[in-house]
Amino acid sequence: MLLRVIVSAKDIRKLRLDSVPDSVDGLKRVLKNKLQLHSSFDLQYEDEDFKDFCNLTCVDDLPKDKVTLQVIFCPVSSDSSLDTFGSAVPLSPAASSSAQTSSPTTSSSLSSQTECFAGQRSQQWPAHFHIPTFSYDVELRLRQGNDAFRESGALLSISRDMKSEILLKLVEKIYSFMTYPTLEHFGCVAKALVEKHPCLTEPGSTCGWYGWKHSIKFKMGNYRQKLKNLGCRELEVNSEKRGAGDTRGKRNKVKKPRRSETNFLPDLPQGKDSRSLEEDREKMVQEMRKTTPNLAYIDDAMNATYALRRQEIVEEEPPVAEMRVRWPALFTERQIIKEFTRLMSMDINKFYEGLDSHLHKLLQLFRLKRFEEVQEMTSLMESLDKDASNQRKRAAALQGLPWYVKENPSTLMKRCEVSSKMLFNKNKFTMGMPTDPGEEVIKGMMIGILLVVEDVKEPLPVSYNDVAIVIEEKIVMRHLGDVPNAFVNLMGLLYMLNLDYPKDTNILLR
């Protein structure tokens, strides 16, 4: 098939595909790899009947030989007046009308729910911490103190109340980025405070802000305690120090955000309760059972029920199989991108940017003389030399990394050889006899990637029969195309489902 892909008004590309993927997500994945697109996007195609662009929901709608596609990027807005979590908005009148006719709940009603999330964190910790503006009288005294410091080097003597107000403003600003900052974060804030207001420099201190650093730390602890007493859910979840009936005082498992998680356990939206959000979840499950679900409605519904979903995951810790039944949309590539953004306030596809920045150096290290005796590494590099496309380089880097650090990757990534006529169906193989039965391959596999290939001896095959993600000995996602895409989606699931890294595989996902 010959494609004319409109990326932007000034970026129109020609692309030829030997075969058309069997799903829209598969087509998007191919375009993402071949055109090096890192942001999430939707697709529209030029319809032959209407001579205009329509949203692509099924690949069968595409013309047979020549197709014109238009890429519609879905950026995450940082404007607090908009949807903080970047839910999809209908991009055309056709999409808008579709959302109103085929969804059990209109987009406008869900939009009113997602507005409740505007107060949630929408960005990561900044490279340079911006000191907030204090009250008028405090700013006036600081301005006078800074002028005196520049003239004579005199330091400002501040009262207890003034210091308390400064600390309170600082911890409120810190809390807008994260709940549990580290000493390094406190040091960044203290340093920024003294740099902006040099009159607050501490006499006798080597750096001039060491005391401020610890004052901010203690104030942050008091602020968290205050919010916990008021019923803040992400702090209240760690309030119980003793298990029920435990006379030995054994501490319960502490449930804190991981590194870079910004919206770990948000409160329910204002005006909504668990019952109303559960009704929204049930409607969304019904929508997902359709052959072509309304993606715009699913985006809004997933966004609106985010707080309910996080409470289930963090507090109840249900099995992944149960989560697949209750939240089927969560196990799609589209929603993994959006859910990761809700949780982390960043695009999961930045994984590719980070990988590409180290790609050349990693492959150079893999070719060092000391790896010539490692047959697996040698075979990997020889296969890469046959076709050194960027996507194959990514796959080689990810597959070679465990050998480089002297780890065995077989616990995380397993291969299964099947014939081309074999149907790989969920957790079982049918219509043929595989070299290794599917149940035996994934048995004992708590977290990993399963590669179904024609030849297990080829480290970088031209194509895969299937690429699947396995969690808790169950296949939760399929048809992921290649190894890099599988790694991205696996990383997203680990964060979204709050799963612990297996000790023998965490070196790959660190």
Disulfide bonds with the S-S distance in Angstrom:
none
